[in-house]
């Protein structure tokens, strides 16, 4: 069994990874929208839902995550959210039409909306009060790097990889 000292760092690393994925996903598709529009032969009003659907479901599930964490446990909810997010990411990459892509992006938002609040609660429970400021400061790294990396990675993927 992990010691408390090791456990808190494990929680921190897993949460930073999950937060990075969540924040990256908010911006990665923006540069891909014109390519997705061509590939799926979709009008602009439809293709906008790739981003809008994700953000709406993300916003809806942020407050739900607090209740779910209290009801089912933060670790269980975090692992569920990470699993939903990861599965939806894979399914988004395998989307066969625009409707499927939008549905999978909404599913990503469900997982993503629960990752940050539940992960933050886990992080604060794992670290003693005297170390929480340092643990929180580490969260600035994915909060700055991920949104800036999203368009770069998205541009690379649409330019050099196939949908």
TIBA-284781 format. One record per residue: residue number from 1; residue in three letters; x, y, z of N, C-alpha, C, O in turn. Coordinates in nm, 3 decimals, always signed. Last residue first. Example, Ala and Ser with C-alpha at 12.3 -4.5 7.8 and 13.67 -1.06 7.14 Angstrom:
     i    aa       n_X       n_Y       n_Z      ca_X      ca_Y      ca_Z       c_X       c_Y       c_Z       o_X       o_Y       o_Z
     2   SER    +1.285    -0.225    +0.708    +1.367    -0.106    +0.714    +1.290    +0.003    +0.787    +1.341    +0.114    +0.804
     1   ALA    +1.319    -0.569    +0.780    +1.230    -0.450    +0.780    +1.320    -0.330    +0.780    +1.424    -0.332    +0.846
END
This chain:
     i    aa       n_X       n_Y       n_Z      ca_X      ca_Y      ca_Z       c_X       c_Y       c_Z       o_X       o_Y       o_Z
   163   UNK    -0.771    +1.274    -4.099    -0.885    +1.262    -4.009    -0.930    +1.118    -4.014    -1.025    +1.081    -3.946
   162   UNK    -0.415    +1.230    -4.103    -0.545    +1.232    -4.170    -0.655    +1.219    -4.066    -0.635    +1.162    -3.959
   161   UNK    -0.152    +1.467    -4.034    -0.220    +1.339    -4.013    -0.353    +1.343    -4.085    -0.399    +1.450    -4.124
   160   UNK    -0.066    +1.724    -4.090    +0.023    +1.613    -4.119    -0.037    +1.474    -4.096    +0.024    +1.374    -4.134
   159   UNK    -0.279    +1.906    -4.037    -0.185    +1.930    -4.147    -0.109    +1.804    -4.188    -0.089    +1.780    -4.307
   158   UNK    -0.416    +1.817    -3.817    -0.491    +1.833    -3.942    -0.398    +1.854    -4.061    -0.435    +1.823    -4.174
   157   UNK    -0.200    +1.807    -3.629    -0.279    +1.687    -3.662    -0.354    +1.702    -3.793    -0.356    +1.609    -3.874
   156   UNK    -0.110    +2.074    -3.619    -0.021    +1.966    -3.664    -0.102    +1.845    -3.709    -0.075    +1.787    -3.815
   155   UNK    -0.341    +2.197    -3.514    -0.290    +2.233    -3.647    -0.198    +2.127    -3.704    -0.206    +2.094    -3.822
   154   UNK    -0.349    +2.074    -3.261    -0.460    +2.058    -3.355    -0.418    +2.090    -3.497    -0.454    +2.018    -3.590
   153   UNK    -0.108    +2.171    -3.154    -0.127    +2.028    -3.174    -0.239    +2.001    -3.274    -0.226    +1.915    -3.361
   152   UNK    -0.173    +2.447    -3.156    -0.052    +2.398    -3.221    -0.066    +2.249    -3.252    -0.039    +2.206    -3.364
   151   UNK    -0.410    +2.465    -3.004    -0.410    +2.502    -3.145    -0.288    +2.450    -3.222    -0.299    +2.414    -3.339
   150   UNK    -0.300    +2.354    -2.748    -0.413    +2.299    -2.823    -0.414    +2.336    -2.970    -0.420    +2.247    -3.055
   149   UNK    -0.110    +2.504    -2.617    -0.065    +2.390    -2.698    -0.176    +2.335    -2.787    -0.147    +2.275    -2.891
   148   UNK    -0.254    +2.687    -2.471    -0.164    +2.737    -2.574    -0.118    +2.625    -2.667    -0.091    +2.650    -2.785
   147   UNK    -0.390    +2.521    -2.291    -0.467    +2.599    -2.389    -0.380    +2.656    -2.502    -0.427    +2.673    -2.614
   146   UNK    -0.149    +2.404    -2.157    -0.247    +2.326    -2.235    -0.328    +2.410    -2.333    -0.335    +2.374    -2.451
   145   UNK    -0.004    +2.608    -2.018    +0.055    +2.535    -2.130    -0.050    +2.467    -2.217    -0.040    +2.472    -2.340
   144   UNK    -0.171    +2.705    -1.811    -0.111    +2.796    -1.909    -0.067    +2.721    -2.035    -0.091    +2.768    -2.146
   143   UNK    -0.257    +2.486    -1.670    -0.354    +2.592    -1.697    -0.303    +2.691    -1.801    -0.381    +2.754    -1.872
   142   UNK    -0.030    +2.332    -1.624    -0.124    +2.289    -1.728    -0.225    +2.399    -1.764    -0.273    +2.403    -1.877
   141   UNK    +0.083    +2.530    -1.431    +0.154    +2.480    -1.549    +0.056    +2.429    -1.655    +0.059    +2.479    -1.767
   140   UNK    -0.081    +2.574    -1.217    -0.065    +2.683    -1.313    +0.002    +2.634    -1.441    -0.019    +2.691    -1.548
   139   UNK    -0.060    +2.365    -1.046    -0.172    +2.363    -1.141    -0.163    +2.474    -1.243    -0.230    +2.469    -1.346
   138   UNK    +0.137    +2.435    -0.872    +0.173    +2.344    -0.980    +0.063    +2.339    -1.086    +0.091    +2.311    -1.203
   137   UNK    -0.005    +2.577    -0.683    +0.081    +2.651    -0.775    +0.122    +2.564    -0.894    +0.139    +2.615    -1.005
   136   UNK    -0.123    +2.378    -0.530    -0.208    +2.459    -0.619    -0.124    +2.533    -0.722    -0.167    +2.551    -0.836
   135   UNK    +0.099    +2.293    -0.386    +0.030    +2.199    -0.475    -0.056    +2.275    -0.575    -0.062    +2.238    -0.693
   134   UNK    +0.152    +2.525    -0.240    +0.252    +2.474    -0.335    +0.187    +2.379    -0.435    +0.216    +2.384    -0.554
   133   UNK    -0.084    +2.538    -0.088    -0.048    +2.650    -0.176    +0.053    +2.605    -0.281    +0.042    +2.641    -0.398
   132   UNK    -0.079    +2.301    +0.063    -0.179    +2.319    -0.042    -0.146    +2.433    -0.137    -0.178    +2.425    -0.256
   131   UNK    +0.080    +2.258    +0.281    +0.139    +2.232    +0.150    +0.043    +2.260    +0.034    +0.080    +2.243    -0.082
   130   UNK    -0.071    +2.302    +0.510    +0.054    +2.378    +0.495    +0.118    +2.361    +0.357    +0.202    +2.443    +0.318
   129   UNK    -0.284    +2.115    +0.491    -0.307    +2.258    +0.468    -0.179    +2.339    +0.444    -0.179    +2.433    +0.365
   128   UNK    -0.162    +1.823    +0.309    -0.198    +1.893    +0.433    -0.212    +2.044    +0.406    -0.157    +2.094    +0.308
   127   UNK    -0.312    +1.666    +0.027    -0.206    +1.750    +0.082    -0.252    +1.815    +0.211    -0.366    +1.859    +0.222
   126   UNK    -0.549    +1.529    -0.025    -0.424    +1.454    -0.018    -0.312    +1.534    +0.046    -0.225    +1.478    +0.113
   125   UNK    -0.746    +1.721    -0.040    -0.756    +1.621    +0.066    -0.625    +1.545    +0.084    -0.592    +1.503    +0.195
   124   UNK    -0.666    +1.861    -0.264    -0.669    +1.931    -0.135    -0.685    +1.834    -0.018    -0.640    +1.864    +0.092
   123   UNK    -0.697    +1.661    -0.459    -0.566    +1.721    -0.434    -0.562    +1.787    -0.297    -0.466    +1.771    -0.222
   122   UNK    -0.972    +1.616    -0.454    -0.880    +1.508    -0.418    -0.743    +1.564    -0.381    -0.681    +1.521    -0.284
   121   UNK    -1.061    +1.867    -0.543    -1.100    +1.819    -0.409    -1.006    +1.708    -0.363    -0.965    +1.705    -0.247
   120   UNK    -0.951    +1.862    -0.799    -0.909    +1.964    -0.704    -0.943    +1.922    -0.561    -0.862    +1.940    -0.470
   119   UNK    -1.095    +1.649    -0.911    -0.950    +1.640    -0.896    -0.896    +1.741    -0.797    -0.806    +1.710    -0.719
   118   UNK    -1.348    +1.764    -0.914    -1.325    +1.645    -0.831    -1.176    +1.626    -0.808    -1.134    +1.591    -0.698
   117   UNK    -1.310    +1.982    -1.094    -1.356    +2.003    -0.956    -1.327    +1.884    -0.864    -1.286    +1.902    -0.749
   116   UNK    -1.190    +1.844    -1.330    -1.125    +1.953    -1.256    -1.178    +1.971    -1.115    -1.098    +1.975    -1.021
   115   UNK    -1.369    +1.630    -1.417    -1.227    +1.611    -1.384    -1.171    +1.720    -1.293    -1.111    +1.690    -1.191
   114   UNK    -1.625    +1.698    -1.496    -1.608    +1.641    -1.362    -1.461    +1.630    -1.321    -1.432    +1.623    -1.202
   113   UNK    -1.596    +1.795    -1.749    -1.661    +1.880    -1.650    -1.645    +1.828    -1.508    -1.651    +1.905    -1.412
   112   UNK    -1.491    +1.576    -1.887    -1.407    +1.692    -1.858    -1.464    +1.782    -1.751    -1.390    +1.838    -1.671
   111   UNK    -1.718    +1.409    -1.911    -1.600    +1.366    -1.836    -1.513    +1.484    -1.794    -1.468    +1.491    -1.680
   110   UNK    -1.878    +1.587    -2.062    -1.929    +1.526    -1.939    -1.811    +1.482    -1.851    -1.806    +1.514    -1.733
   109   UNK    -1.717    +1.640    -2.282    -1.749    +1.748    -2.189    -1.803    +1.697    -2.057    -1.777    +1.755    -1.951
   108   UNK    -1.727    +1.394    -2.410    -1.600    +1.442    -2.356    -1.624    +1.552    -2.253    -1.558    +1.555    -2.149
   107   UNK    -1.994    +1.399    -2.491    -1.951    +1.298    -2.394    -1.817    +1.339    -2.330    -1.798    +1.320    -2.210
   106   UNK    -1.972    +1.597    -2.681    -2.058    +1.621    -2.564    -2.020    +1.524    -2.453    -2.016    +1.561    -2.335
   105   UNK    -1.810    +1.457    -2.858    -1.757    +1.578    -2.794    -1.840    +1.616    -2.671    -1.786    +1.661    -2.570
   104   UNK    -1.988    +1.260    -2.938    -1.870    +1.220    -2.862    -1.803    +1.339    -2.795    -1.746    +1.326    -2.687
   103   UNK    -2.176    +1.419    -3.076    -2.218    +1.338    -2.961    -2.098    +1.299    -2.875    -2.105    +1.304    -2.752
   102   UNK    -2.012    +1.523    -3.281    -2.075    +1.614    -3.183    -2.117    +1.536    -3.058    -2.096    +1.583    -2.947
   101   UNK    -1.949    +1.282    -3.414    -1.843    +1.366    -3.356    -1.901    +1.460    -3.250    -1.843    +1.474    -3.142
   100   UNK    -2.202    +1.198    -3.500    -2.126    +1.116    -3.405    -2.018    +1.199    -3.337    -1.998    +1.189    -3.216
    99   UNK    -2.262    +1.408    -3.678    -2.348    +1.382    -3.563    -2.277    +1.300    -3.456    -2.290    +1.328    -3.337
    98   UNK    -2.066    +1.379    -3.875    -2.063    +1.496    -3.787    -2.151    +1.477    -3.664    -2.116    +1.525    -3.556
    97   UNK    -1.936    +1.039    -3.881    -2.011    +1.152    -3.936    -2.013    +1.265    -3.834    -1.968    +1.248    -3.721
    96   UNK    -1.757    +0.873    -3.758    -1.792    +0.841    -3.896    -1.877    +0.950    -3.962    -1.889    +0.954    -4.085
    95   UNK    -1.487    +0.907    -3.532    -1.622    +0.949    -3.575    -1.642    +0.927    -3.724    -1.556    +0.960    -3.805
    94   UNK    -1.253    +0.850    -3.405    -1.307    +0.748    -3.496    -1.443    +0.785    -3.553    -1.508    +0.701    -3.616
    93   UNK    -1.210    +1.061    -3.235    -1.113    +1.039    -3.343    -1.164    +0.939    -3.446    -1.122    +0.943    -3.562
    92   UNK    -1.421    +1.014    -3.060    -1.420    +1.135    -3.143    -1.325    +1.119    -3.261    -1.357    +1.158    -3.373
    91   UNK    -1.334    +0.781    -2.934    -1.450    +0.774    -3.023    -1.460    +0.898    -3.111    -1.504    +0.889    -3.226
    90   UNK    -1.122    +0.891    -2.784    -1.097    +0.787    -2.884    -1.212    +0.780    -2.984    -1.189    +0.774    -3.105
    89   UNK    -1.270    +1.066    -2.623    -1.163    +1.117    -2.709    -1.131    +1.018    -2.820    -1.116    +1.056    -2.936
    88   UNK    -1.435    +0.891    -2.485    -1.496    +0.987    -2.578    -1.392    +1.047    -2.671    -1.422    +1.076    -2.787
    87   UNK    -1.240    +0.761    -2.330    -1.319    +0.686    -2.427    -1.381    +0.779    -2.530    -1.379    +0.750    -2.650
    86   UNK    -1.153    +0.984    -2.175    -1.059    +0.911    -2.261    -1.134    +0.832    -2.369    -1.095    +0.836    -2.486
    85   UNK    -1.390    +1.058    -2.039    -1.318    +1.154    -2.122    -1.227    +1.083    -2.221    -1.224    +1.118    -2.339
    84   UNK    -1.449    +0.823    -1.900    -1.545    +0.878    -1.997    -1.474    +0.972    -2.093    -1.495    +0.965    -2.214
    83   UNK    -1.214    +0.805    -1.738    -1.250    +0.700    -1.832    -1.346    +0.748    -1.940    -1.327    +0.718    -2.058
    82   UNK    -1.237    +1.040    -1.589    -1.119    +1.020    -1.673    -1.146    +0.912    -1.778    -1.106    +0.926    -1.893
    81   UNK    -1.478    +0.985    -1.455    -1.468    +1.101    -1.544    -1.350    +1.086    -1.639    -1.362    +1.117    -1.758
    80   UNK    -1.401    +0.759    -1.304    -1.511    +0.751    -1.400    -1.500    +0.863    -1.502    -1.511    +0.840    -1.623
    79   UNK    -1.202    +0.875    -1.146    -1.166    +0.766    -1.238    -1.275    +0.747    -1.344    -1.244    +0.721    -1.460
    78   UNK    -1.361    +1.063    -1.007    -1.249    +1.107    -1.090    -1.211    +1.000    -1.191    -1.191    +1.029    -1.309
    77   UNK    -1.538    +0.894    -0.871    -1.591    +0.988    -0.970    -1.480    +1.037    -1.062    -1.500    +1.050    -1.183
    76   UNK    -1.356    +0.758    -0.703    -1.441    +0.684    -0.796    -1.493    +0.776    -0.907    -1.492    +0.738    -1.024
    75   UNK    -1.251    +0.974    -0.556    -1.163    +0.888    -0.637    -1.244    +0.814    -0.742    -1.204    +0.807    -0.859
    74   UNK    -1.477    +1.084    -0.426    -1.403    +1.161    -0.527    -1.314    +1.074    -0.615    -1.303    +1.097    -0.735
    73   UNK    -1.792    +0.927    -0.387    -1.649    +0.933    -0.353    -1.570    +0.999    -0.465    -1.593    +0.973    -0.583
    72   UNK    -2.063    +0.947    -0.429    -1.996    +0.823    -0.469    -1.848    +0.818    -0.432    -1.785    +0.713    -0.446
    71   UNK    -2.146    +1.194    -0.312    -2.234    +1.077    -0.312    -2.157    +0.946    -0.334    -2.183    +0.847    -0.266
    70   UNK    -1.945    +1.380    -0.354    -1.995    +1.356    -0.218    -2.072    +1.224    -0.210    -2.063    +1.153    -0.110
    69   UNK    -1.922    +1.360    -0.633    -1.807    +1.332    -0.547    -1.848    +1.303    -0.404    -1.794    +1.213    -0.340
    68   UNK    -2.178    +1.444    -0.714    -2.134    +1.307    -0.742    -2.015    +1.268    -0.654    -2.009    +1.155    -0.605
    67   UNK    -2.176    +1.713    -0.629    -2.274    +1.620    -0.573    -2.226    +1.476    -0.592    -2.232    +1.396    -0.499
    66   UNK    -1.966    +1.801    -0.795    -1.960    +1.816    -0.649    -2.054    +1.720    -0.579    -2.017    +1.654    -0.482
    65   UNK    -2.057    +1.751    -1.055    -1.944    +1.675    -1.002    -1.930    +1.686    -0.851    -1.888    +1.591    -0.786
    64   UNK    -2.249    +1.935    -1.115    -2.294    +1.798    -1.087    -2.181    +1.719    -1.020    -2.207    +1.630    -0.938
    63   UNK    -2.099    +2.162    -1.186    -2.169    +2.157    -1.056    -2.218    +2.018    -1.018    -2.226    +1.986    -0.899
    62   UNK    -1.988    +2.051    -1.434    -1.903    +2.104    -1.327    -1.978    +2.104    -1.194    -1.926    +2.051    -1.096
    61   UNK    -2.180    +1.984    -1.622    -2.132    +1.879    -1.532    -2.033    +1.928    -1.427    -1.997    +1.851    -1.338
    60   UNK    -2.232    +2.217    -1.766    -2.341    +2.151    -1.694    -2.287    +2.055    -1.589    -2.342    +2.046    -1.479
    59   UNK    -1.986    +2.274    -1.885    -2.044    +2.369    -1.790    -2.155    +2.306    -1.707    -2.170    +2.337    -1.589
    58   UNK    -1.960    +2.049    -2.054    -1.859    +2.078    -1.952    -1.919    +2.168    -1.844    -1.904    +2.141    -1.725
    57   UNK    -2.173    +2.089    -2.225    -2.176    +1.973    -2.134    -2.073    +1.989    -2.023    -2.097    +1.947    -1.910
    56   UNK    -2.081    +2.329    -2.348    -2.208    +2.324    -2.275    -2.213    +2.207    -2.178    -2.252    +2.223    -2.062
    55   UNK    -1.839    +2.250    -2.469    -1.838    +2.352    -2.364    -1.968    +2.353    -2.283    -1.965    +2.376    -2.162
    54   UNK    -1.929    +2.055    -2.655    -1.830    +2.023    -2.552    -1.839    +2.122    -2.436    -1.847    +2.082    -2.320
    53   UNK    -2.101    +2.208    -2.813    -2.152    +2.092    -2.739    -2.059    +2.052    -2.627    -2.103    +2.019    -2.517
    52   UNK    -1.920    +2.397    -2.925    -2.028    +2.440    -2.836    -2.082    +2.325    -2.752    -2.106    +2.341    -2.633
    51   UNK    -1.750    +2.241    -3.091    -1.696    +2.316    -2.978    -1.806    +2.349    -2.877    -1.787    +2.331    -2.756
    50   UNK    -1.937    +2.122    -3.257    -1.823    +2.043    -3.212    -1.761    +2.110    -3.088    -1.725    +2.042    -2.992
    49   UNK    -2.112    +2.316    -3.339    -2.153    +2.234    -3.226    -2.042    +2.139    -3.178    -2.052    +2.083    -3.069
    48   UNK    -2.011    +2.420    -3.573    -1.990    +2.496    -3.449    -2.024    +2.414    -3.325    -1.970    +2.439    -3.217
    47   UNK    -2.115    +2.257    -3.769    -1.977    +2.232    -3.725    -1.945    +2.308    -3.596    -1.860    +2.264    -3.518
    46   UNK    -2.368    +2.374    -3.813    -2.356    +2.239    -3.755    -2.218    +2.218    -3.695    -2.205    +2.168    -3.584
    45   UNK    -2.313    +2.619    -3.923    -2.403    +2.613    -3.807    -2.400    +2.477    -3.740    -2.428    +2.466    -3.620
    44   UNK    -2.159    +2.549    -4.146    -2.096    +2.615    -4.032    -2.182    +2.606    -3.907    -2.131    +2.586    -3.797
    43   UNK    -2.247    +2.220    -4.274    -2.256    +2.367    -4.271    -2.193    +2.423    -4.143    -2.176    +2.352    -4.044
    42   UNK    -2.027    +1.957    -4.380    -2.124    +2.010    -4.283    -2.128    +2.163    -4.292    -2.026    +2.227    -4.315
    41   UNK    -1.859    +1.752    -4.482    -1.951    +1.827    -4.569    -2.065    +1.887    -4.485    -2.182    +1.870    -4.517
    40   UNK    -1.664    +1.637    -4.337    -1.800    +1.590    -4.309    -1.905    +1.661    -4.394    -2.024    +1.635    -4.381
    39   UNK    -1.439    +1.769    -4.444    -1.443    +1.623    -4.437    -1.585    +1.569    -4.419    -1.622    +1.469    -4.480
    38   UNK    -1.504    +2.044    -4.412    -1.484    +1.985    -4.545    -1.502    +1.834    -4.542    -1.572    +1.777    -4.626
    37   UNK    -1.521    +2.058    -4.132    -1.634    +2.102    -4.214    -1.624    +2.043    -4.354    -1.724    +1.998    -4.410
    36   UNK    -1.267    +1.978    -4.057    -1.381    +1.894    -4.021    -1.503    +1.929    -4.106    -1.579    +1.842    -4.146
    35   UNK    -1.127    +2.202    -4.155    -1.100    +2.068    -4.209    -1.215    +1.974    -4.179    -1.258    +1.898    -4.267
    34   UNK    -1.234    +2.407    -3.992    -1.249    +2.412    -4.138    -1.224    +2.275    -4.205    -1.294    +2.239    -4.300
    33   UNK    -1.164    +2.301    -3.725    -1.302    +2.317    -3.770    -1.316    +2.328    -3.922    -1.405    +2.263    -3.978
    32   UNK    -0.910    +2.293    -3.625    -0.951    +2.182    -3.711    -1.090    +2.201    -3.770    -1.130    +2.124    -3.858
    31   UNK    -0.878    +2.495    -3.449    -0.810    +2.509    -3.578    -0.850    +2.399    -3.675    -0.826    +2.411    -3.796
    30   UNK    -1.039    +2.388    -3.236    -1.069    +2.516    -3.301    -1.004    +2.530    -3.438    -1.069    +2.574    -3.533
    29   UNK    -0.959    +2.160    -3.104    -1.044    +2.145    -3.222    -1.067    +2.275    -3.298    -1.112    +2.272    -3.413
    28   UNK    -0.806    +2.246    -2.886    -0.743    +2.168    -2.992    -0.827    +2.160    -3.119    -0.773    +2.153    -3.229
    27   UNK    -0.924    +2.374    -2.670    -0.873    +2.455    -2.781    -0.822    +2.376    -2.900    -0.797    +2.433    -3.006
    26   UNK    -1.014    +2.187    -2.488    -1.097    +2.306    -2.511    -1.052    +2.383    -2.635    -1.133    +2.450    -2.698
    25   UNK    -0.814    +2.001    -2.459    -0.929    +1.966    -2.542    -1.019    +2.085    -2.572    -1.094    +2.084    -2.670
    24   UNK    -0.648    +2.116    -2.273    -0.602    +2.102    -2.411    -0.720    +2.080    -2.504    -0.725    +2.135    -2.614
    23   UNK    -0.800    +2.080    -2.041    -0.776    +2.215    -2.092    -0.728    +2.214    -2.237    -0.763    +2.303    -2.315
    22   UNK    -0.793    +1.796    -2.021    -0.919    +1.870    -2.022    -0.901    +2.008    -2.084    -0.980    +2.048    -2.170
    21   UNK    -0.518    +1.741    -2.008    -0.601    +1.686    -2.117    -0.730    +1.766    -2.132    -0.771    +1.799    -2.244
    20   UNK    -0.453    +1.879    -1.769    -0.390    +1.914    -1.896    -0.474    +1.866    -2.013    -0.498    +1.941    -2.108
    19   UNK    -0.606    +1.737    -1.583    -0.634    +1.879    -1.606    -0.575    +1.924    -1.739    -0.638    +1.999    -1.813
    18   UNK    -0.475    +1.488    -1.595    -0.617    +1.500    -1.632    -0.655    +1.644    -1.663    -0.728    +1.669    -1.759
    17   UNK    -0.218    +1.567    -1.502    -0.235    +1.503    -1.633    -0.379    +1.518    -1.682    -0.402    +1.555    -1.797
    16   UNK    -0.284    +1.660    -1.248    -0.223    +1.752    -1.344    -0.237    +1.696    -1.486    -0.265    +1.772    -1.579
    15   UNK    -0.381    +1.418    -1.135    -0.470    +1.532    -1.154    -0.413    +1.631    -1.255    -0.487    +1.681    -1.340
    14   UNK    -0.150    +1.261    -1.132    -0.268    +1.216    -1.207    -0.361    +1.333    -1.234    -0.415    +1.345    -1.344
    13   UNK    +0.013    +1.419    -0.963    +0.054    +1.389    -1.100    -0.066    +1.348    -1.185    -0.083    +1.396    -1.297
    12   UNK    -0.139    +1.423    -0.720    -0.100    +1.546    -0.790    -0.066    +1.522    -0.936    -0.110    +1.596    -1.023
    11   UNK    -0.153    +1.152    -0.653    -0.276    +1.227    -0.678    -0.244    +1.353    -0.758    -0.314    +1.385    -0.854
    10   UNK    +0.123    +1.115    -0.611    +0.053    +1.039    -0.715    -0.077    +1.109    -0.753    -0.108    +1.123    -0.871
     9   UNK    +0.160    +1.276    -0.390    +0.227    +1.311    -0.516    +0.165    +1.237    -0.634    +0.155    +1.291    -0.744
     8   UNK    +0.008    +1.141    -0.201    -0.027    +1.280    -0.235    +0.039    +1.322    -0.366    -0.020    +1.397    -0.444
     7   UNK    +0.137    +0.889    -0.186    +0.002    +0.901    -0.238    -0.031    +1.044    -0.281    -0.092    +1.065    -0.386
     6   UNK    +0.379    +0.934    -0.055    +0.379    +0.894    -0.196    +0.242    +0.917    -0.259    +0.233    +0.959    -0.374
     5   UNK    +0.280    +1.002    +0.199    +0.370    +1.093    +0.128    +0.369    +1.060    -0.020    +0.359    +1.151    -0.103
     4   UNK    +0.132    +0.775    +0.272    +0.064    +0.904    +0.251    +0.151    +1.001    +0.171    +0.101    +1.073    +0.085
     3   UNK    +0.233    +0.484    +0.087    +0.239    +0.570    +0.204    +0.172    +0.702    +0.171    +0.157    +0.736    +0.054
     2   UNK    +0.043    +0.228    -0.069    +0.121    +0.350    -0.078    +0.119    +0.427    +0.053    +0.017    +0.433    +0.122
     1   UNK    +0.084    -0.118    +0.000    +0.000    +0.000    +0.000    +0.088    +0.125    +0.000    +0.195    +0.127    +0.061
END
